[in-house]
Amino acid sequence: MKKAYLGALSIAAAAMIAATFASTAYADHNDPKEGKMVVDDRRSGYTYAIKETQAIQDDDFENPAMIWVEDGGQLWEEVDGKAGKSCQSCHNDAFETMKGVAAAYPKYDAKIKKLKNLEQQINTCRTERMQAKAWKYESNELLQMTMFVRHQSRGMPVNVSIDDEAAQFFAKGKEFYYQRRGALDMACKHCHEDNPGKYARANLLTQGQINGFPTYRLKWQKPGSVHRRFRGCNKNIRAQPLKYGSDEYTNLELYVAWRGRGLPVETPAVRN
């Protein structure tokens, strides 16, 4: 009886969601801009935003996330840990040494024999080279430093590797993307591949590209990592969210980054 009830609930939920997706088409005034925010069939979330939100991102003086980037720049020069080092001690001027670095993450790390994203690499530098404590996921410090490093690649195309050792983790991320889960029995693809440009209730669905993360969301009134967004999506479909920095989310991050290959790094992007 319980199994039958859950099956009926899943079918009803799926029907409701399908009706919601079909109810409202993407508004014409939000047609994508020509140029770098569109690469082949891949569209940045910027192209789905209203003009007012785009204007906030476009103006570094208006963009509230630029304060976080600047704070990250101060952390770059700050000595911390028993080794008496800062990020600058090893990497010198980030404007030169970090250019293009973030566009290639996540990437395979031979030492740990799995993927490592930018946040994890920052913490590896802290614990192994600086002998300092790792920053917690979603802490102000880790967000600030991640945004500062990614900002040095702003405008450069996302260019992750999915070959050789990274291939198996890419495959796992792809599998996660297409796997149904949660009480609503949905996969990532149902929103971001099948229905971009339509509304799910009051939320305008996009392709779910992550080239702007960490992203300042007006809804959050602060920046958040892509793993925070993954967790939010899981909650929306009534699935159990995974831990920040989990292997599953890092694998998914590689797959989703590949989906947006060629799109420019926008950090710090602004979204609703």
N, C-alpha and C positions, 0 to 999 in steps of 0.2 A: 504493500500500500504506500509506504514512504517513497519507494523508488518511483512508482507511478506518479505520485504527487510532484516530485522534483522534476520529472520529465515534462509534465504538463506546465510547470512553472517556467522551465527553460524555453519551451515553445512559445508560451505567451509573452515572455520577455523579449524573445527574438522578434516576434511579430510587432510588438510595440516599438522596438528600436528601428526596425525596417520602415515602419510607417513614419517615424520621426525623421529619418534620413531623407525619405522621399518627399517630405512635406515642403521643404524650402530649398530652392536652388541658390547657388552662389550669386550674389549681387553683381550686376554688370559694372558698377563703378569701382569695383575692386579688381578689375582685370589686371593681370601681372604687368609690371613695367618691362619694357625691353631692356636688354643688357645683362649685366653680370648676375642679377638676382634670379635669372632663369637660365638653366643650362640643359639643353635638349628638353626632356619631359620633366625635369626636376625643378621644383620651385621652392624658393626660400619662404619661410613663414612670413617674412617681411611683406611679400606680395599679397598676402591675405589680410594684412592689418589695415585699419582705417587710416586715412591721410594724417589725422592728428597724432596717432601713435607713430607712424613713420617719421613725422616731423620731429618728435622727441628723440628718436634714435639718431636722426640725421645731424642734429645739432649737439656737439659735444658739450656745449655750455648748458643745454637743457636736459641732456641725458643724465638721469640721477645715478646711473651705474658708474659714471666716470669717476665719482668720488671713491668708489670701491677699487677701481683700477689705480688711482693715485695712492690709496692706502697700501695697495699691493706693492707699488714702487718703493714705498718707504720700508716695507718689510724686506724687500729685496736687498736693501743696504744694511739691514739691522743684524748685528752679531748676536748669535744665540747658540746655546749648547756648550758642552764641555770642550769641544775642539776650538772654540773661539773663532768661528767662521760665520760668514753670511753667505747668501746665494751669490753675491757679487764677488766674493773671494775666489770662487772657482770659475764663474761664468762671465765675470767682468760686466761690460755694458750690455744689458738685456736687449737694447734696441738692435744691436748687431748679432749677438750670439743666440737669441731666441727667435729670430725671424724664421718663420716656416716650421719651427719645431712642433708647435701644437697641432698644426694641420695634419700631422702624420700619426696622431694618437687616436685610439689605443694602438699599441704595437706589442709584438711578442718579445718577452724578456727571457733570454736563455737561462738566466740564473734561477728563476722561479718556475720555468717551463710552462708558462701560461701568459695570458695577456696582462698588460699593465696600462691603465689609463693615466692621464696627466696628473690627476689628484694623487694617485698612488705613487707616481714617480717623484712628485714634490715631497711626499712624506718619506720616500726612500732616501732622498738626498738629506733630509733632516736627520733621520735616525742613523744613517751609515756614515755620512760625511761630516755633518755638523755635531753629531752626538747630542741631538736635541730631541725633545718629545715630538711624536707625530701629532699633527693637528687632526681633530675630529672632523668627520664628514659633515658638511653644512655649517661648520664653524665659520665665523667671520674671517678668520685668518686664512683658512684654506680657500674659501671663495675669493678673497681678495688676491691671493697669490696666483690662483688658477686664472682669474680674469686678467691679471697683469701680464702673465706669460702668454696667454692666448691673444691678448690685444696686440702683441708684437707681430702677429701673423695676420692682422686684420686686412682684408682684401685679397689675401692669398687663397688659392683653391684648396678645398679639402682633398687630401691625397693619402688615404690610408692604404696599407699593404694587406692584401688578403691571400698572398701566395706563401709557399713553403710552409714554415712552422705555424704561421697564422691561419692557414686554411682550415684546420680542424675546428678552431675556435670561431671562425667566421661561419662555418656550417652549423655550429651549435647556436649561434646568435640568430641565424636565419630560421632555424627550427623553432626557436622561442617566438619569433615574430609571427609565425603562421600557426602557432598552437592555440587552440581554443582553451579558455580557462575562466574560472569564476562562475558566479551564479547566472550571469548573463551569457555564458558560453560564447565568448567573443575572443578574437585574436587581434593583434595590433593592426593587421591588414584590413580588418573590416571598417575601421575609421579612416586610416591614413593611406590606403591603397584603393579601396572600393568607393569611398565617399568623400574625398576632399572637396571643399567648396560647398558642402551642404551643412545644414545645422543639425546638431543633436541637442534638442531642446534649445537653450539660448546660446550654445557654444558652436562657433563656426569651426568646422573641422579643416585641418590643413594636411599637407603630406607628412607632417611630423618630422621635418628635417631638423637636425640638431647643430647646424653650423654656427648658431649664435650663442650656444651655451658656454659657460653659465650665463643665463638670461635674466634680465630684470623684468619681472612680471608685475604689472600694475596691480594685479589681484593680490599678489604677495606683499607688495610694497618693499621688496628687496630682491636681490638676485637669488637664484637657486641653481643647483647642478642638474645635469641631465638625469642622474639617478633619482633625484627628487621628482622629476617629471615622470619617470618610469613608475615610481611608486604611486604617484597620483593616478596614473592611467589604470594601474592594477586595482586600486581602490574603486575607481569609477565603474569597473565592470564586476565589482564585488569579488575580486580575487585577493588572495593573501599577498601583500607586498613583501618583497625580499629585502634583505639588508643592504644598506648603502655599501658600495664597493664589492658586492657579491660577484662571484665568477659569472653567474648567469647574466647579471646586468652589464658586466663589462664585455661579455661576448655579444650581447645585444647591442651595446654601444658601438662596437666595431661594425656590425651589420648595418645599423642605421646610419652611421657615418658614411659607409660605402654607398648607401642609397642616395646620399647627397653629394657624391663625389663631384668635384668641379665647382660646387657652389662656394662662394667666398666665406672665409671666417668673418663673422660679424661682431664678435665679442667687443664691447658689450651690447648685445641686441636688447631691444625693448619689445615686449609683447603684452597683450591685454591679460 
